[in-house]
Every structure is written in C-alpha cells, then in structure tokens.
Amino acid sequence: MDRALSHEQIIFATPIYWYAASPTMKIFLDRISDFLELPDLLPKGRRLRGKNANIVCTSICDEPSAAFMGTSARPLIISA
C-alpha cells in the first residue's frame, strides 16, 4: 500500500479471465479494500482520496463487453 500511496496516479492492469479480473487482481482489490473498512487501517486508506486511477484490461475481443463499461469504478471513489 505504501508504494501505491507514493504515486499520484495508480494503474490497475489485468487480463480478463472468464469475464472477470485475474485472481491476483481480485486478491489485491480485496486487500486494498481492508484499508477502507478496518479502523486501524482507515487513516492510510483515506490517503487514496485525490489519487487518479486507471484500469487496463486485456482480452481476446476487439470491443469491451458492456459489463466493463460505465461506473464500475465508482464504489472505490465513494468509499475512499
């Protein structure tokens, strides 16, 4: 988390496996969400506010699925 917080822009990159992010990305997001929920970690998690995040996904398709478009990142913005 300290490495991510040391940057103003964070890029999340993952291949898409069976319509979902890779297991490694899922675990990372699960763990980073602890910083937004657990009282002892909340002060550090609040430092995510104001950071810019970008998501890069790869797949075999030329066009993204509608499931990956829209406001899927909004919960992270709201919770931070």
Wavefront OBJ file of the C-alpha trace (Angstrom):
o trace
v 0.000 0.000 0.000
v 2.863 2.386 0.758
v 4.159 2.008 -2.790
v 0.735 2.751 -4.258
v 0.253 5.764 -1.990
v 3.590 7.238 -3.049
v 2.163 7.895 -6.547
v -0.469 10.368 -7.731
v -1.690 8.027 -10.477
v -2.324 4.329 -9.967
v -2.737 1.938 -12.890
v -4.560 -1.342 -12.344
v -3.763 -3.808 -15.138
v -5.143 -7.315 -15.524
v -6.045 -9.823 -18.182
v -9.691 -10.842 -18.240
v -10.388 -14.495 -17.472
v -13.921 -15.750 -17.993
v -15.484 -12.274 -17.767
v -13.612 -11.288 -14.597
v -10.318 -9.833 -13.471
v -7.454 -12.207 -12.779
v -7.355 -13.908 -9.368
v -4.250 -11.889 -8.472
v -6.055 -8.593 -9.166
v -9.109 -9.780 -7.238
v -6.947 -10.580 -4.203
v -5.196 -7.207 -4.462
v -8.514 -5.332 -4.587
v -9.865 -7.372 -1.677
v -6.822 -6.488 0.400
v -6.806 -2.815 -0.548
v -10.476 -2.618 0.464
v -9.391 -3.535 4.005
v -7.775 -0.093 4.135
v -11.221 1.437 3.637
v -13.050 -0.694 6.199
v -10.795 -1.704 9.103
v -10.496 1.051 11.742
v -6.749 0.546 12.282
v -6.043 0.857 8.547
v -8.547 3.609 7.703
v -6.141 6.574 8.121
v -3.822 5.092 5.496
v -6.754 4.126 3.248
v -8.099 7.677 3.335
v -4.869 8.760 1.638
v -6.308 7.243 -1.558
v -8.514 10.323 -1.861
v -7.495 12.536 -4.728
v -5.477 9.837 -6.484
v -6.194 9.153 -10.144
v -6.723 5.526 -11.060
v -6.722 3.929 -14.487
v -7.788 0.416 -15.368
v -6.158 -1.556 -18.176
v -7.750 -4.853 -19.165
v -6.728 -7.213 -21.923
v -8.764 -9.870 -23.660
v -9.091 -11.602 -26.976
v -12.059 -9.428 -28.067
v -11.689 -6.233 -30.086
v -14.524 -4.449 -28.267
v -15.076 -4.344 -24.492
v -18.108 -6.017 -23.018
v -20.820 -3.657 -21.800
v -20.254 -5.145 -18.327
v -16.843 -3.422 -18.194
v -18.104 -0.002 -19.239
v -19.904 2.594 -17.149
v -19.412 3.377 -13.486
v -17.811 0.179 -12.220
v -15.040 2.198 -10.503
v -17.493 4.456 -8.689
v -17.622 2.400 -5.444
v -13.876 2.974 -4.935
v -14.333 6.715 -5.399
v -17.226 6.813 -2.949
v -15.584 4.641 -0.299
v -12.249 6.453 -0.294
l 1 2 3 4 5 6 7 8 9 10 11 12 13 14 15 16 17 18 19 20 21 22 23 24 25 26 27 28 29 30 31 32 33 34 35 36 37 38 39 40 41 42 43 44 45 46 47 48 49 50 51 52 53 54 55 56 57 58 59 60 61 62 63 64 65 66 67 68 69 70 71 72 73 74 75 76 77 78 79 80
